Amino acid sequence: MVVRPLATVPKPVFLLLALALCAQLLWHFSHPPSPPNADSLPPTPSLTALQLVSLGEPIALSKLLLLYVQSFDDQPGVHAAFGQLDFKRVQSWLELTLQLDPRGQYPLFLASHVYGESGEPAKQRMMGAFIYRQFFADPNRRWESLANSAIRIRHRLDDLAQAEVYAQAIREHATGTNVPDWAKQMDIFMLADLQKYDQALTLLDELLHSGQITDAAELRFLQDRRAQFAAAAQGR
């Protein structure tokens, strides 16, 4: 191969190359690359297919799928379009990962603390409803995400009635010793906030007479609240 010096290249060719370079730079800066599309999350594959490809490691595959789902809102340019995510598909992917790893808590954490914190009320409600449905499969493990949803819907969306539905589910179904008292008692106070004092008093009396409350300070607190509820009921 013969290599010729640059001096032998005709000047018109240099000019043409320079013009081509300038045109390319001009086109590049006037047409910035489009940001990734957060709405492009594909439909979920079938659970059977994933179980086949998991090679006996469904938990590991579940974690990989969660990383995959999160990648759709963790890319340059996607954060600004976070509200455009197809939350129905997000739910489908989260549910699929729970089917692969039923004891996993991270899918519900994402639903509650990440996707459920979306500024759009309709999508917050959608994630709350998703958590509520998934809660019943394992109440003593999944109570925390539902409690967070109840608190968020109560205070951020000002929907006390829906929050009470979630709190009631926790009280009735999350009965394990690992579930803290505040979560089990949340329903009582929400009923009182709804001015359903008779129901709140009935539940509180059952709790006070059950012998479950052994801490003296907590017992005094609940007795004081009972007096307040009774007074409020009398004053209606």
C-alpha positions as a Markdown table, in Angstrom:
| # | Residue | x | y | z |
|---|---|---|---|---|
| 1 | Met | 0.0 | 0.0 | 0.0 |
| 2 | Val | 1.4 | 3.4 | -1.1 |
| 3 | Val | 1.1 | 6.1 | 1.5 |
| 4 | Arg | 1.2 | 9.6 | 0.1 |
| 5 | Pro | 2.0 | 12.8 | 2.0 |
| 6 | Leu | -0.9 | 15.2 | 2.9 |
| 7 | Ala | 0.7 | 17.8 | 0.7 |
| 8 | Thr | -0.3 | 15.8 | -2.3 |
| 9 | Val | -4.0 | 16.0 | -1.4 |
| 10 | Pro | -5.7 | 18.6 | -3.6 |
| 11 | Lys | -6.9 | 21.7 | -1.7 |
| 12 | Pro | -10.5 | 21.3 | -2.9 |
| 13 | Val | -10.6 | 17.9 | -1.2 |
| 14 | Phe | -9.5 | 19.5 | 2.1 |
| 15 | Leu | -12.2 | 22.1 | 1.7 |
| 16 | Leu | -14.8 | 19.5 | 1.0 |
| 17 | Leu | -13.8 | 17.5 | 4.1 |
| 18 | Ala | -13.9 | 20.7 | 6.3 |
| 19 | Leu | -17.3 | 21.5 | 5.0 |
| 20 | Ala | -18.6 | 18.0 | 5.6 |
| 21 | Leu | -17.2 | 18.1 | 9.2 |
| 22 | Cys | -18.9 | 21.5 | 9.9 |
| 23 | Ala | -22.1 | 20.2 | 8.4 |
| 24 | Gln | -22.0 | 17.1 | 10.7 |
| 25 | Leu | -21.3 | 19.2 | 13.8 |
| 26 | Leu | -24.1 | 21.6 | 12.9 |
| 27 | Trp | -26.6 | 18.7 | 12.4 |
| 28 | His | -25.5 | 17.1 | 15.7 |
| 29 | Phe | -26.0 | 20.2 | 17.8 |
| 30 | Ser | -29.2 | 21.2 | 16.2 |
| 31 | His | -30.7 | 17.7 | 16.6 |
| 32 | Pro | -29.9 | 16.4 | 20.1 |
| 33 | Pro | -30.6 | 12.8 | 20.7 |
| 34 | Ser | -34.1 | 12.0 | 22.0 |
| 35 | Pro | -34.2 | 11.0 | 25.6 |
| 36 | Pro | -35.2 | 7.5 | 26.4 |
| 37 | Asn | -38.9 | 6.9 | 26.4 |
| 38 | Ala | -40.2 | 6.1 | 29.9 |
| 39 | Asp | -43.4 | 4.9 | 28.4 |
| 40 | Ser | -41.7 | 2.1 | 26.4 |
| 41 | Leu | -41.7 | -0.5 | 29.2 |
| 42 | Pro | -42.8 | -3.6 | 27.3 |
| 43 | Pro | -45.5 | -6.1 | 28.4 |
| 44 | Thr | -44.5 | -8.8 | 30.8 |
| 45 | Pro | -43.5 | -12.2 | 29.6 |
| 46 | Ser | -45.4 | -15.2 | 30.9 |
| 47 | Leu | -44.5 | -16.6 | 34.4 |
| 48 | Thr | -44.1 | -20.0 | 32.9 |
| 49 | Ala | -41.5 | -18.8 | 30.4 |
| 50 | Leu | -39.5 | -17.0 | 33.1 |
| 51 | Gln | -39.6 | -20.0 | 35.4 |
| 52 | Leu | -38.1 | -22.1 | 32.6 |
| 53 | Val | -35.2 | -19.6 | 31.9 |
| 54 | Ser | -34.5 | -19.0 | 35.6 |
| 55 | Leu | -32.6 | -22.3 | 35.8 |
| 56 | Gly | -33.9 | -23.0 | 39.3 |
| 57 | Glu | -33.0 | -19.5 | 40.5 |
| 58 | Pro | -36.3 | -17.5 | 40.5 |
| 59 | Ile | -35.2 | -15.2 | 43.3 |
| 60 | Ala | -32.1 | -14.1 | 41.4 |
| 61 | Leu | -34.2 | -13.6 | 38.3 |
| 62 | Ser | -36.7 | -11.6 | 40.2 |
| 63 | Lys | -34.0 | -9.2 | 41.3 |
| 64 | Leu | -32.7 | -8.8 | 37.8 |
| 65 | Leu | -36.2 | -8.0 | 36.5 |
| 66 | Leu | -36.5 | -5.3 | 39.2 |
| 67 | Leu | -33.3 | -3.8 | 38.0 |
| 68 | Tyr | -34.6 | -3.9 | 34.5 |
| 69 | Val | -37.9 | -2.2 | 35.4 |
| 70 | Gln | -36.1 | 0.5 | 37.4 |
| 71 | Ser | -33.8 | 1.2 | 34.4 |
| 72 | Phe | -36.7 | 2.8 | 32.6 |
| 73 | Asp | -36.8 | 5.7 | 35.0 |
| 74 | Asp | -33.1 | 5.8 | 35.9 |
| 75 | Gln | -31.7 | 7.0 | 32.6 |
| 76 | Pro | -30.7 | 10.5 | 31.5 |
| 77 | Gly | -33.8 | 12.5 | 30.5 |
| 78 | Val | -36.3 | 10.0 | 31.9 |
| 79 | His | -36.7 | 11.6 | 35.3 |
| 80 | Ala | -38.5 | 14.6 | 33.8 |
| 81 | Ala | -40.9 | 12.2 | 32.2 |
| 82 | Phe | -41.4 | 9.9 | 35.2 |
| 83 | Gly | -45.2 | 10.7 | 35.4 |
| 84 | Gln | -45.5 | 9.3 | 31.8 |
| 85 | Leu | -44.7 | 5.8 | 32.9 |
| 86 | Asp | -47.4 | 3.2 | 32.1 |
| 87 | Phe | -48.3 | 2.3 | 35.7 |
| 88 | Lys | -50.4 | -0.6 | 34.6 |
| 89 | Arg | -47.4 | -2.2 | 33.1 |
| 90 | Val | -45.3 | -1.3 | 36.1 |
| 91 | Gln | -47.8 | -3.1 | 38.2 |
| 92 | Ser | -47.6 | -6.2 | 36.0 |
| 93 | Trp | -43.8 | -6.3 | 36.2 |
| 94 | Leu | -43.9 | -5.8 | 40.0 |
| 95 | Glu | -46.5 | -8.6 | 40.4 |
| 96 | Leu | -44.4 | -10.9 | 38.2 |
| 97 | Thr | -41.4 | -10.4 | 40.4 |
| 98 | Leu | -43.5 | -11.2 | 43.5 |
| 99 | Gln | -44.7 | -14.4 | 41.9 |
| 100 | Leu | -41.0 | -15.4 | 41.3 |
| 101 | Asp | -40.1 | -14.3 | 44.9 |
| 102 | Pro | -43.2 | -14.3 | 47.1 |
| 103 | Arg | -41.1 | -13.5 | 50.2 |
| 104 | Gly | -39.4 | -10.5 | 48.6 |
| 105 | Gln | -40.4 | -7.1 | 49.9 |
| 106 | Tyr | -38.6 | -4.8 | 47.4 |
| 107 | Pro | -41.4 | -4.9 | 44.8 |
| 108 | Leu | -43.8 | -3.5 | 47.3 |
| 109 | Phe | -41.2 | -1.0 | 48.6 |
| 110 | Leu | -40.9 | 0.3 | 45.0 |
| 111 | Ala | -44.7 | 0.4 | 44.7 |
| 112 | Ser | -45.1 | 2.3 | 48.0 |
| 113 | His | -42.0 | 4.6 | 48.2 |
| 114 | Val | -41.0 | 5.1 | 44.6 |
| 115 | Tyr | -44.0 | 4.7 | 42.1 |
| 116 | Gly | -46.5 | 5.5 | 44.9 |
| 117 | Glu | -44.9 | 8.8 | 45.5 |
| 118 | Ser | -45.7 | 10.0 | 42.0 |
| 119 | Gly | -47.2 | 13.5 | 42.1 |
| 120 | Glu | -50.3 | 12.4 | 40.1 |
| 121 | Pro | -53.1 | 11.4 | 42.5 |
| 122 | Ala | -54.6 | 8.8 | 40.2 |
| 123 | Lys | -51.3 | 6.9 | 40.0 |
| 124 | Gln | -50.8 | 7.1 | 43.7 |
| 125 | Arg | -54.2 | 5.5 | 44.1 |
| 126 | Met | -53.3 | 2.9 | 41.6 |
| 127 | Met | -50.2 | 1.9 | 43.5 |
| 128 | Gly | -52.1 | 1.9 | 46.8 |
| 129 | Ala | -54.7 | -0.4 | 45.3 |
| 130 | Phe | -52.0 | -2.7 | 43.9 |
| 131 | Ile | -50.3 | -3.0 | 47.4 |
| 132 | Tyr | -53.7 | -3.6 | 49.0 |
| 133 | Arg | -54.4 | -6.6 | 46.6 |
| 134 | Gln | -50.9 | -8.0 | 47.2 |
| 135 | Phe | -51.1 | -7.6 | 51.0 |
| 136 | Phe | -53.5 | -10.4 | 51.5 |
| 137 | Ala | -51.1 | -13.0 | 50.1 |
| 138 | Asp | -48.8 | -12.5 | 53.1 |
| 139 | Pro | -50.2 | -9.9 | 55.6 |
| 140 | Asn | -47.6 | -10.4 | 58.3 |
| 141 | Arg | -44.8 | -9.6 | 55.8 |
| 142 | Arg | -46.5 | -7.0 | 53.6 |
| 143 | Trp | -48.2 | -4.9 | 56.3 |
| 144 | Glu | -45.5 | -2.1 | 56.2 |
| 145 | Ser | -46.1 | -1.1 | 52.6 |
| 146 | Leu | -49.9 | -1.0 | 53.1 |
| 147 | Ala | -49.4 | 1.1 | 56.2 |
| 148 | Asn | -47.3 | 3.5 | 54.3 |
| 149 | Ser | -49.9 | 3.7 | 51.6 |
| 150 | Ala | -52.7 | 4.3 | 54.2 |
| 151 | Ile | -50.7 | 7.2 | 55.7 |
| 152 | Arg | -49.8 | 8.7 | 52.3 |
| 153 | Ile | -53.4 | 8.6 | 51.1 |
| 154 | Arg | -54.7 | 9.9 | 54.4 |
| 155 | His | -52.4 | 13.0 | 54.4 |
| 156 | Arg | -51.4 | 13.6 | 50.8 |
| 157 | Leu | -54.6 | 12.8 | 49.1 |
| 158 | Asp | -56.9 | 13.7 | 52.0 |
| 159 | Asp | -58.8 | 10.5 | 51.5 |
| 160 | Leu | -59.5 | 9.3 | 55.0 |
| 161 | Ala | -62.2 | 6.8 | 54.0 |
| 162 | Gln | -59.8 | 4.8 | 51.7 |
| 163 | Ala | -57.0 | 5.1 | 54.2 |
| 164 | Glu | -59.3 | 3.5 | 56.8 |
| 165 | Val | -60.0 | 0.6 | 54.5 |
| 166 | Tyr | -56.3 | -0.1 | 54.3 |
| 167 | Ala | -55.9 | 0.3 | 58.1 |
| 168 | Gln | -58.8 | -2.1 | 58.7 |
| 169 | Ala | -57.1 | -4.7 | 56.6 |
| 170 | Ile | -54.0 | -4.5 | 58.6 |
| 171 | Arg | -55.9 | -4.7 | 61.9 |
| 172 | Glu | -57.8 | -7.8 | 60.8 |
| 173 | His | -55.2 | -9.7 | 58.9 |
| 174 | Ala | -51.7 | -8.6 | 60.1 |
| 175 | Thr | -51.9 | -10.3 | 63.4 |
| 176 | Gly | -48.4 | -11.6 | 63.8 |
| 177 | Thr | -46.2 | -10.6 | 66.8 |
| 178 | Asn | -43.8 | -8.9 | 64.4 |
| 179 | Val | -46.5 | -6.3 | 63.5 |
| 180 | Pro | -46.1 | -3.3 | 65.8 |
| 181 | Asp | -49.0 | -2.0 | 67.9 |
| 182 | Trp | -49.2 | 1.3 | 66.1 |
| 183 | Ala | -50.0 | -0.4 | 62.8 |
| 184 | Lys | -52.7 | -2.6 | 64.4 |
| 185 | Gln | -54.3 | 0.4 | 66.1 |
| 186 | Met | -54.2 | 2.8 | 63.2 |
| 187 | Asp | -57.7 | 1.8 | 62.2 |
| 188 | Ile | -59.2 | 2.8 | 65.6 |
| 189 | Phe | -57.9 | 6.4 | 65.2 |
| 190 | Met | -58.9 | 6.7 | 61.6 |
| 191 | Leu | -62.4 | 5.6 | 62.6 |
| 192 | Ala | -62.4 | 8.4 | 65.2 |
| 193 | Asp | -61.2 | 10.9 | 62.6 |
| 194 | Leu | -64.2 | 9.8 | 60.4 |
| 195 | Gln | -66.4 | 10.5 | 63.5 |
| 196 | Lys | -67.4 | 6.9 | 63.7 |
| 197 | Tyr | -66.9 | 7.0 | 67.4 |
| 198 | Asp | -69.1 | 4.0 | 68.2 |
| 199 | Gln | -67.0 | 1.7 | 66.1 |
| 200 | Ala | -63.8 | 3.2 | 67.4 |
| 201 | Leu | -64.9 | 2.8 | 71.0 |
| 202 | Thr | -66.0 | -0.8 | 70.4 |
| 203 | Leu | -62.6 | -1.7 | 69.0 |
| 204 | Leu | -60.7 | 0.2 | 71.6 |
| 205 | Asp | -62.7 | -1.5 | 74.4 |
| 206 | Glu | -61.9 | -4.9 | 72.9 |
| 207 | Leu | -58.2 | -3.9 | 72.8 |
| 208 | Leu | -58.2 | -2.6 | 76.4 |
| 209 | His | -59.8 | -5.7 | 77.8 |
| 210 | Ser | -57.8 | -8.2 | 75.7 |
| 211 | Gly | -54.7 | -8.0 | 77.9 |
| 212 | Gln | -52.5 | -7.3 | 74.9 |
| 213 | Ile | -51.4 | -3.9 | 76.2 |
| 214 | Thr | -48.9 | -4.4 | 78.9 |
| 215 | Asp | -47.0 | -1.1 | 78.8 |
| 216 | Ala | -48.3 | 1.3 | 81.4 |
| 217 | Ala | -47.7 | 4.4 | 79.3 |
| 218 | Glu | -49.4 | 3.0 | 76.3 |
| 219 | Leu | -52.3 | 1.8 | 78.4 |
| 220 | Arg | -52.8 | 5.4 | 79.9 |
| 221 | Phe | -52.6 | 6.8 | 76.4 |
| 222 | Leu | -55.3 | 4.5 | 75.1 |
| 223 | Gln | -57.5 | 5.2 | 78.1 |
| 224 | Asp | -57.1 | 8.9 | 77.6 |
| 225 | Arg | -58.0 | 8.6 | 73.9 |
| 226 | Arg | -61.1 | 6.5 | 74.9 |
| 227 | Ala | -62.3 | 9.3 | 77.1 |
| 228 | Gln | -61.8 | 11.8 | 74.3 |
| 229 | Phe | -63.7 | 9.5 | 71.9 |
| 230 | Ala | -66.6 | 9.0 | 74.4 |
| 231 | Ala | -66.8 | 12.8 | 75.0 |
| 232 | Ala | -66.9 | 13.5 | 71.3 |
| 233 | Ala | -69.6 | 10.9 | 70.7 |
| 234 | Gln | -71.7 | 12.5 | 73.5 |
| 235 | Gly | -71.3 | 15.9 | 72.0 |
| 236 | Arg | -72.5 | 15.0 | 68.5 |
